[in-house]
Amino acid sequence: MENRKRYEKCKAFTLVEILIVVIIIGILAGLMALSAGSSTETAERTACLGDRRTIKSAYYVERAENGSSFGVALERAMRQFTKGHVLTSDDVMATYDGICHAGGVYIITESDEGDGKLGIMCTIQGHEGEDLYGWARLRVFADAINRILKLDGSAKQDAINKLLGDGVNIGGSVNTNISDALLEKMGGWPKWEKDDSLYVHPHFLNGKGEVIYFANSDKNAVTGWNAKAIYYKGQWYQKVDANGKVVSVGVSAIFQDGSAVDALSRIELLDKNGNINEVGGWQPVP
């Protein structure tokens, strides 16, 4: 009798209660992990922004005090980042890795507006920078890729992998492989500023360091076979028919071998003298 009373006083959790507690603990742990991940990403973005501002400040001081060129001023500004490693550098643009805390590459160039402003774009999504986005971001990205494609040997593949991620094959269909990786980095082609129903596509000419841009309605397609507008030497052009209506142009011919001039001549944007083919209906976009 006494043992029975002692047993009746013992309390225990049921299996259902234990499962509920385990589930609650799992949910809380998941929330904590998400919070920690979010905090890490926020800290990385903040650090990246701070580093870009530090580089700009040092660069502007060097330019103002010593009148240094882009390349010299940037090289001196970057000395404070001992872990930084230059991938490409010339008097117009440079690319550095080893600085971004999230593993991104910095693409650094002066504004093409001629105002002397320095633009620094990080290749990590969310770290883009306040001064490079959309169509401007694509141009900077593509320009950096063009420079890398002019490198020799393993340096070319290594730099492409740093910029776009591992596994980008530049030995096969260069445009398709690079554009596919770039599209993933960009998260979609940017809208054309002249018509937000169209998107800007790049085409890399067989890894020769030249790129052609055209606008069509495909936001997430690597290759579009038509264009409503084509970019050449800082100006957009469209083809207009006899009634003044803008017409689409097939651009499959630009995928053949040759230079940008060759490619644009094949689709008759340029005439036989290399000038804009106005007789053929090509007009600048205002």
N, C-alpha and C positions, 0 to 999 in steps of 0.2 A: 504493500500500500504506500509506504513512504517513498519507494523508488518511482512509483507511478506518479505521485504528486510532483516529484522533482522533475520528471520528464515533461509533465504538462506545463510547467512554468518556463521551459526552454522555448525561446522564440527563434525563428529562422526565416530567411528570405525565400520566397518562391522563385521558381525558374523564370516566370514572367517578369517579376520585379527586377531580377538580375539583368535580364535582357534589356529592360527599359533603361536601367542605369547605364549599361554599356553603350546603348544607342545615344543617350544624352551626352556621355563623355566623348563619343566619336564626333557628334555634331559640334561640340565646343572646341575640340581639337582642330577640326576642319576650319572653323571660323578663325581660330587663332593663327593657323597656317596661312589662310588667305590674307589676314591682316598683316602678318609678318612679310608676306610676299609683296603686298601693296606698299608697305613702308620701305622695303628695299628698293623697289622700282622708283618710288618718289625720291629717295635719297640719291639714287644714281642719276636721275634726271636733274636734280638740283645741283649735284656736283658737276655734271656735264655742262650745264648752263654757266656755272661759276667759272669753269676752266675756259670756256669760249670767251667769256667777258674779259678774263685775265689776258688771254692771247691778244684780243683786240686792243686792250689798253696799252700793252707793251709795244704792239705793232705801230699804233698811232704815235706814240711818243718817239719811237725810232725814226719814223718818217718825218715827223715835225722837227726834231732836233738835229738830225744828221742828213736829211734829204735822201735817205737810202732807197734803193729800188725795192720793188715788191719782194723779190727773192731774198735779198740781203736783210731787209727789215723783218721778214717772217722768220728767217733762220735764227736771228738774234732773239726774237720774241719767244721762240720755241726752246731756247736753251734751258729755261727753268723747268721744263718737263723732261727729266732725265730718262724716263722710261719710254719716251716718244721715239718712234722710228719712222723716218721718211720713206715712203713708197715711191713717189714721183715728185719732182719739183722742177719748175722752170720759172720764167718771169711773168707768168700769167696765173698759174694754178699749182697747188701742192696737195698731196694726200699724206696723212700721218695715221699710223695706228699706235697702240700702246698707251693712249691717253684716256680715252673714254672708259669709265669704270664698268660699263656693260659690254665692252668688247667691240664697240663700233669703230669705224674709220672716220676721221675728219677730212672733209674736202674743203679746201680753203682757197678763196679767190676774191679778187676785188669786183665790185659791182660793175656791170657793163653799161651803167648809166653815166660813167665818167665822173662820179662824185667822190671817188677815192674811198668809199666805204668798203670795209672788209666783211665778206660773208663767210661764215663757218657752218657747214652742214655736217651733222652726224648721221651715219647710215642706219642707226638704230631707230625703229619706229617710236615716235613719242619724244625723241631727242632732236628733232629736225632743226630747230633753231627758229627764232622769231622772224628772221629776214629771208628765209629761203623756203618756199612752199609751191605747190602746184606746178605750173609750167616752168617757172624759174628753177624749181628743184630738179625737175627732169633734165633741163639743159645742163645744169651743173653736174649731175650724176653722169649723163652721157658724155660730157666733155672729159670727165675724169677717166671714164672707160676708154675713150678714144686715145688718150695719152698712154694708158697702160698697154693698149694693143700695139703700140709702136715699140715697146720694149723687146728685148731679145731673150731667147732661151727660157730658163725656168723662172726668171724674174717676172715674166709676163703672167704665167699661170699663177704664181704665188700671189702677185698683187691682185689679180682678178678674184682669187679665192678670199683674200682679205676684204675686198670691197663688197662682193656679192654673196659670199658663203662658199663652203667647200663643195667640190664636185661639179663645178661649172666646166663643161667640156668646150675648150676653145680650139680643139683640133678637128671638129666635125662641122656641123652647120652653125657657124659662129653667130650669125644674127639671131637665129631661133633660140639657141642655148643661152646666150647672154640676155636677150630680151625677156625670156621666160624667167630668169633669175631676177632681173631688174623689175619686172612686173610684180613679182612676189614682194620685193623690197618696198616698192612704191604702194602696194595695196590696191592697185588700179591705175590706169592712165589718167593724167590730169585733164580737167575740162579745158577746152579751147576758150581762151578769153574773148574771142570774137563771137562765139555762139556756144552757149553752155549745153546744147544738146549733142555736141561733138566732143571727141576726146583726141588728145595728141599722142601719136605713136612715134617711136624712134625706129629707124632701120640702120643697122650697122653694116657697112659695106665690106663684107668678107674679111673683117678684122684688119682693114687697112687704115684705121684711124680716121675714117670719115663717117658722118651720120647724116641721114635725111629724115626730116620730120614731116608727117602728114596728119591731117585731121579727118576722122570719120566717126561713125556712130558706135564703134566697138570699144567698150570700156575695159573689158577683161580679156580681149583676144591679143595674142602675141603678134599675129600677122593679119593685117587687113588687106584685101585685094582691091580696094578702091579708096579714093581720097576726094574730099570736098575742098581741101586746101592743102598747099604744099609750102614749106618754109625754105627760103633760099636767101643766103647772105643778109640775114636780119629783117627780111620782109616776107609776109605771107602772100601767096598768089592763089587765085581761083580762075577756073575756066568758065567763060560765059558764052552762051550760044547766041544766035542771031537775034533772038527775042529778048536778050538781056538776062536770061535765067541762068543761074549757077548750075553747072552739071558735074556729076561725079566722073572721075577719071580712073581708069584701071591702072594700077601701079605694079603689076606683076613683073614688068620689064626691069624695074630697078633691082630685082633680085639676081640679075645676071652679073657677070664679072665686069669690073671697070670702076672708074672714079665717079664722084658725085656728078660731075659735068656729063660724063657718058650716060649715067642713069637718067638724068633729067632731060637729056637730048632724046633718049629713046621714047620717053613719054611726051615729047614735044613741048615741054615747058620752055626749053631753050631752043633757039634756031641754030642753023649750021654755023653761025658766027659766035655762038655762045651767049647771045643776048636773049632777053625775055621775048618769047614768041607772041607778040601782041597781035600779029595777023592771025594766028591760030586761036585767038580768043582769050589769052591769058592776061589777067589784070591784077594789079596789086589790091589787097584788101585794105580798105581805109581804116 
